[in-house]
């Protein structure tokens, strides 16, 4: 997975990330958005437009947010 959406996205529904994703890999959940790890091409477009800075490259997620790697993956299983 190239990018992961973390806790800052909870209850934030601006959807700027969805509109710029060239492969439509971001989906809306009940209280946040999720990136499909199998579809993400790692372009970074979503990260650049996120108004709450909730999107990280998987290797750069702060320790306190690492649980969101599994949360994003689980949403698509």
C-alpha positions in Angstrom: 0.0 0.0 0.0 1.5 3.3 -1.0 -0.8 5.7 1.0 -3.0 5.5 4.1 -5.7 7.7 5.4 -5.4 8.3 9.2 -7.4 9.6 12.2 -7.4 13.3 11.0 -9.9 12.2 8.4 -12.5 11.0 10.9 -15.7 13.1 10.5 -14.0 15.1 7.7 -15.9 14.7 4.5 -14.4 17.3 2.2 -13.6 14.6 -0.4 -10.8 16.6 -2.1 -8.8 13.4 -2.2 -11.5 11.5 -4.1 -11.8 14.0 -6.9 -8.0 14.0 -7.7 -7.4 10.3 -7.5 -6.6 9.1 -11.1 -7.6 5.4 -10.3 -10.6 6.0 -8.1 -9.2 4.0 -5.2 -10.6 6.2 -2.4 -13.9 5.2 -1.0 -16.2 6.9 1.5 -16.9 5.0 4.7 -19.3 5.8 7.5 -17.1 8.4 9.2 -14.0 8.8 7.0 -12.4 7.9 3.6 -10.3 4.8 2.9 -7.6 4.0 0.2 -7.8 0.7 -1.5 -4.3 -0.8 -1.0 -4.7 -3.0 -4.1 -5.7 -0.1 -6.4 -3.5 2.7 -5.2 -0.7 3.5 -7.6 1.2 5.7 -5.2 1.0 8.9 -7.2 0.5 11.2 -4.1 -2.2 13.4 -5.6 -4.5 12.7 -2.6 -1.9 13.6 -0.1 -1.2 17.0 -1.7 -4.9 18.1 -1.5 -5.9 16.7 1.8 -7.1 19.7 3.9 -6.5 18.0 7.2 -3.2 16.3 6.3 -4.6 12.9 7.1 -2.8 11.0 4.3 0.6 9.5 4.7 2.9 7.3 2.7 2.8 3.9 4.5 6.5 4.1 5.5 6.1 7.6 7.0 3.0 7.1 9.2 3.6 8.3 12.8 3.7 5.5 15.3 0.4 6.6 16.9 -1.4 6.3 13.5 0.0 2.9 12.4 -3.2 1.1 13.2 -4.8 2.9 10.3 -2.8 0.7 7.9 -4.9 -2.3 9.0 -8.0 -0.2 9.2 -7.7 0.9 5.6 -7.0 -2.7 4.5 -9.9 -4.1 6.5 -12.4 -1.7 4.9 -11.8 -3.4 1.5 -11.9 -7.0 2.8 
